Amino acid sequence: MDYRTLYFYLFNQITDAVEELDAGMYAEARERLAAAQSSTEEQVISADENGL
């Protein structure tokens, strides 16, 4: 598993969410963060199941 790739993905999603929060786009920021969390979790679980 390339955790560096996951780190950069999460970092970018968090950066975008902070920008959305600054713009008052609270629902969009929450949605973005929840989707990033779910996607990252799925990637880690999948890698663990495949022995990566």
KOLBA-724163 format. One line per field, with one value per atom (N, C-alpha, C, O): residue number from 1; chain; y, z, x. Coordinates in Angstrom, 1 decimal. Atoms other than C-alpha are relative to their C-alpha. Example, Ala and Ser with C-alpha at 12.3 -4.5 7.8 and 13.67 -1.06 7.14 Angstrom:
// KOLBA-724163
i	c(1 | 1 | 1 | 1 | 2 | 2 | 2 | 2)
ch	c(A | A | A | A | A | A | A | A)
py	c(-1.2 | -4.5 | 1.2 | 1.2 | -1.1 | -1.1 | 1.1 | 2.2)
pz	c(0.0 | 7.8 | 0.0 | 0.7 | 0.0 | 7.1 | 0.8 | 0.9)
px	c(0.9 | 12.3 | 0.9 | 1.9 | -0.9 | 13.7 | -0.8 | -0.3)
This chain:
// KOLBA-724163
i	c(1 | 1 | 1 | 1 | 2 | 2 | 2 | 2 | 3 | 3 | 3 | 3 | 4 | 4 | 4 | 4 | 5 | 5 | 5 | 5 | 6 | 6 | 6 | 6 | 7 | 7 | 7 | 7 | 8 | 8 | 8 | 8 | 9 | 9 | 9 | 9 | 10 | 10 | 10 | 10 | 11 | 11 | 11 | 11 | 12 | 12 | 12 | 12 | 13 | 13 | 13 | 13 | 14 | 14 | 14 | 14 | 15 | 15 | 15 | 15 | 16 | 16 | 16 | 16 | 17 | 17 | 17 | 17 | 18 | 18 | 18 | 18 | 19 | 19 | 19 | 19 | 20 | 20 | 20 | 20 | 21 | 21 | 21 | 21 | 22 | 22 | 22 | 22 | 23 | 23 | 23 | 23 | 24 | 24 | 24 | 24 | 25 | 25 | 25 | 25 | 26 | 26 | 26 | 26 | 27 | 27 | 27 | 27 | 28 | 28 | 28 | 28 | 29 | 29 | 29 | 29 | 30 | 30 | 30 | 30 | 31 | 31 | 31 | 31 | 32 | 32 | 32 | 32 | 33 | 33 | 33 | 33 | 34 | 34 | 34 | 34 | 35 | 35 | 35 | 35 | 36 | 36 | 36 | 36 | 37 | 37 | 37 | 37 | 38 | 38 | 38 | 38 | 39 | 39 | 39 | 39 | 40 | 40 | 40 | 40 | 41 | 41 | 41 | 41 | 42 | 42 | 42 | 42 | 43 | 43 | 43 | 43 | 44 | 44 | 44 | 44 | 45 | 45 | 45 | 45 | 46 | 46 | 46 | 46 | 47 | 47 | 47 | 47 | 48 | 48 | 48 | 48 | 49 | 49 | 49 | 49 | 50 | 50 | 50 | 50 | 51 | 51 | 51 | 51 | 52 | 52 | 52 | 52)
ch	c(A | A | A | A | A | A | A | A | A | A | A | A | A | A | A | A | A | A | A | A | A | A | A | A | A | A | A | A | A | A | A | A | A | A | A | A | A | A | A | A | A | A | A | A | A | A | A | A | A | A | A | A | A | A | A | A | A | A | A | A | A | A | A | A | A | A | A | A | A | A | A | A | A | A | A | A | A | A | A | A | A | A | A | A | A | A | A | A | A | A | A | A | A | A | A | A | A | A | A | A | A | A | A | A | A | A | A | A | A | A | A | A | A | A | A | A | A | A | A | A | A | A | A | A | A | A | A | A | A | A | A | A | A | A | A | A | A | A | A | A | A | A | A | A | A | A | A | A | A | A | A | A | A | A | A | A | A | A | A | A | A | A | A | A | A | A | A | A | A | A | A | A | A | A | A | A | A | A | A | A | A | A | A | A | A | A | A | A | A | A | A | A | A | A | A | A | A | A | A | A | A | A | A | A | A | A | A | A)
py	c(-1.2 | 0.0 | 1.2 | 1.3 | -1.2 | 3.4 | 1.1 | 1.8 | -1.0 | 5.5 | 1.4 | 2.3 | -1.4 | 8.5 | 0.5 | 1.7 | -0.4 | 8.6 | 0.3 | 1.2 | -0.3 | 8.3 | 1.3 | 2.1 | -1.2 | 11.1 | 1.2 | 2.1 | -1.1 | 13.4 | 0.2 | 1.3 | 0.0 | 12.5 | 0.7 | 1.6 | -0.6 | 13.3 | 1.5 | 2.3 | -1.4 | 16.5 | 0.9 | 2.0 | -0.8 | 17.8 | 0.1 | 1.2 | -0.1 | 16.9 | 0.9 | 1.7 | -0.9 | 18.6 | 1.5 | 2.3 | -1.4 | 21.7 | 0.5 | 1.7 | -0.5 | 21.9 | 0.2 | 1.1 | -0.2 | 21.4 | 1.3 | 1.9 | -1.2 | 24.2 | 1.2 | 2.2 | -1.1 | 26.5 | 0.1 | 1.2 | 0.0 | 25.4 | 0.6 | 1.3 | -0.6 | 26.2 | 1.5 | 2.2 | -1.4 | 29.6 | 0.7 | 1.9 | -0.6 | 30.2 | -0.2 | 0.2 | 0.2 | 29.2 | -1.2 | -1.4 | 1.1 | 26.0 | -1.3 | -2.2 | 1.0 | 23.8 | -1.4 | -2.4 | 1.3 | 21.0 | -0.7 | -1.9 | 0.5 | 20.6 | -0.5 | -1.5 | 0.3 | 20.6 | -1.3 | -2.2 | 1.2 | 17.9 | -1.2 | -2.3 | 1.1 | 15.8 | -0.4 | -1.6 | 0.3 | 16.1 | -0.8 | -1.8 | 0.6 | 15.1 | -1.5 | -2.4 | 1.4 | 12.1 | -0.9 | -2.1 | 0.8 | 10.9 | -0.4 | -1.5 | 0.3 | 11.2 | -1.0 | -1.9 | 1.0 | 9.3 | -1.4 | -2.4 | 1.3 | 6.5 | -0.6 | -1.8 | 0.4 | 6.3 | -0.5 | -1.6 | 0.4 | 6.1 | -1.3 | -2.2 | 1.2 | 3.5 | -1.2 | -2.3 | 1.1 | 1.3 | -0.4 | -1.6 | 0.4 | 1.5 | -0.7 | -1.7 | 0.7 | 0.5 | -1.4 | -2.3 | 1.4 | -2.4 | -0.9 | -2.0 | 0.8 | -3.6 | -0.4 | -1.6 | 0.4 | -3.5 | -1.0 | -2.0 | 1.0 | -5.4 | -1.4 | -2.4 | 1.2 | -8.0 | -0.7 | -1.9 | 0.5 | -8.4 | -0.2 | -0.6 | 0.2 | -8.6 | 1.0 | 0.7 | -1.0 | -5.4 | 0.9 | 1.8)
pz	c(0.0 | 0.0 | 0.0 | 0.8 | 0.0 | -0.9 | 0.8 | 0.4 | -0.9 | 2.1 | -0.4 | 0.0 | 0.4 | 0.6 | -0.9 | -0.8 | 0.9 | -2.1 | 0.8 | 0.5 | -0.9 | 0.5 | 0.8 | 0.9 | -0.8 | 2.5 | -0.9 | -0.5 | 0.9 | -0.5 | -0.4 | -0.6 | 0.3 | -1.4 | 1.1 | 0.9 | -1.2 | 2.1 | 0.2 | 0.5 | -0.2 | 2.3 | -1.0 | -0.6 | 1.0 | -0.9 | 0.3 | 0.1 | -0.4 | 0.2 | 1.2 | 1.2 | -1.2 | 3.5 | -0.4 | 0.1 | 0.5 | 1.8 | -0.7 | -0.5 | 0.7 | -0.5 | 1.0 | 0.8 | -1.0 | 2.5 | 0.8 | 1.1 | -0.7 | 4.4 | -0.9 | -0.3 | 0.9 | 1.4 | -0.1 | -0.1 | 0.0 | 1.3 | 1.3 | 1.3 | -1.3 | 5.0 | 0.0 | 0.5 | 0.0 | 4.5 | -0.9 | -0.6 | 0.9 | 1.7 | 0.6 | -0.1 | -0.5 | 4.0 | -0.6 | -0.4 | 0.6 | 2.1 | 0.9 | 0.6 | -1.1 | 5.2 | -0.4 | -0.1 | 0.4 | 3.7 | -1.0 | -0.9 | 1.0 | 0.8 | 0.6 | 0.2 | -0.7 | 3.1 | 0.7 | 0.7 | -0.8 | 5.3 | -0.9 | -0.7 | 1.0 | 2.2 | -0.5 | -0.6 | 0.5 | 0.9 | 1.0 | 0.6 | -1.1 | 4.2 | 0.2 | 0.4 | -0.2 | 4.7 | -1.2 | -1.0 | 1.2 | 1.1 | 0.0 | -0.3 | -0.1 | 1.6 | 1.0 | 0.8 | -1.0 | 4.8 | -0.4 | -0.3 | 0.4 | 3.3 | -1.1 | -1.1 | 1.1 | 0.1 | 0.6 | 0.1 | -0.5 | 2.1 | 0.8 | 0.7 | -0.8 | 4.5 | -0.9 | -0.6 | 0.9 | 1.6 | -0.7 | -0.8 | 0.6 | 0.0 | 0.9 | 0.5 | -1.0 | 3.2 | 0.2 | 0.3 | -0.3 | 3.9 | -1.2 | -1.1 | 1.2 | 0.3 | -0.1 | -0.5 | 0.1 | 0.4 | 1.1 | 0.8 | -1.0 | 3.7 | -0.4 | -0.1 | 0.4 | 2.3 | -1.1 | -1.2 | 1.2 | -0.8 | 0.4 | -0.4 | -0.4 | 1.3 | -0.5 | -0.6 | 0.6 | -0.1 | 1.1 | 0.9)
px	c(0.8 | 0.0 | 0.9 | 1.8 | -0.7 | 1.3 | -0.7 | -1.6 | 0.6 | 0.4 | 0.3 | -0.5 | -0.3 | 2.0 | -1.1 | -1.5 | 1.1 | -0.6 | -1.3 | -2.0 | 1.2 | -3.4 | 0.2 | -0.8 | -0.2 | -1.8 | -0.3 | -1.0 | 0.2 | -1.7 | -1.5 | -2.0 | 1.4 | -5.3 | -0.7 | -1.5 | 0.7 | -6.5 | 0.4 | -0.5 | -0.5 | -4.4 | -0.7 | -1.2 | 0.7 | -5.9 | -1.5 | -2.1 | 1.5 | -9.5 | -0.2 | -1.2 | 0.2 | -9.0 | 0.3 | -0.5 | -0.3 | -7.5 | -1.3 | -1.7 | 1.2 | -10.6 | -1.1 | -1.9 | 1.1 | -12.9 | 0.2 | -0.8 | -0.3 | -11.2 | -0.4 | -1.0 | 0.5 | -11.8 | -1.5 | -2.0 | 1.5 | -15.4 | -0.6 | -1.5 | 0.5 | -15.8 | 0.2 | -0.7 | -0.3 | -14.2 | -1.1 | -1.4 | 1.0 | -16.8 | -1.4 | -2.4 | 1.3 | -19.6 | -0.8 | -2.0 | 0.6 | -20.2 | 0.1 | 0.8 | -0.1 | -20.7 | -0.4 | 0.3 | 0.5 | -22.7 | 1.0 | 1.3 | -0.9 | -20.3 | 1.3 | 1.9 | -1.2 | -17.3 | -0.2 | 0.7 | 0.3 | -18.9 | 0.0 | 0.5 | 0.2 | -19.8 | 1.4 | 1.7 | -1.4 | -16.2 | 0.8 | 1.5 | -0.8 | -14.6 | -0.6 | 0.2 | 0.5 | -17.0 | 0.3 | 0.7 | -0.3 | -16.4 | 1.5 | 1.9 | -1.5 | -12.6 | 0.3 | 1.1 | -0.2 | -12.8 | -0.4 | 0.3 | 0.5 | -14.9 | 0.9 | 1.2 | -0.9 | -12.7 | 1.3 | 1.8 | -1.3 | -9.5 | -0.1 | 0.7 | 0.2 | -10.9 | -0.2 | 0.4 | 0.2 | -12.1 | 1.4 | 1.6 | -1.3 | -8.6 | 0.9 | 1.6 | -0.9 | -6.8 | -0.6 | 0.2 | 0.5 | -9.2 | 0.2 | 0.6 | -0.2 | -9.0 | 1.5 | 1.8 | -1.4 | -5.2 | 0.4 | 1.1 | -0.2 | -5.2 | -0.5 | 0.1 | 0.6 | -7.5 | 0.8 | 0.8 | -0.8 | -5.3 | 1.5 | 2.3 | -1.4 | -2.1 | 1.0 | 2.2 | -0.9 | -0.7 | 0.6 | 1.4)
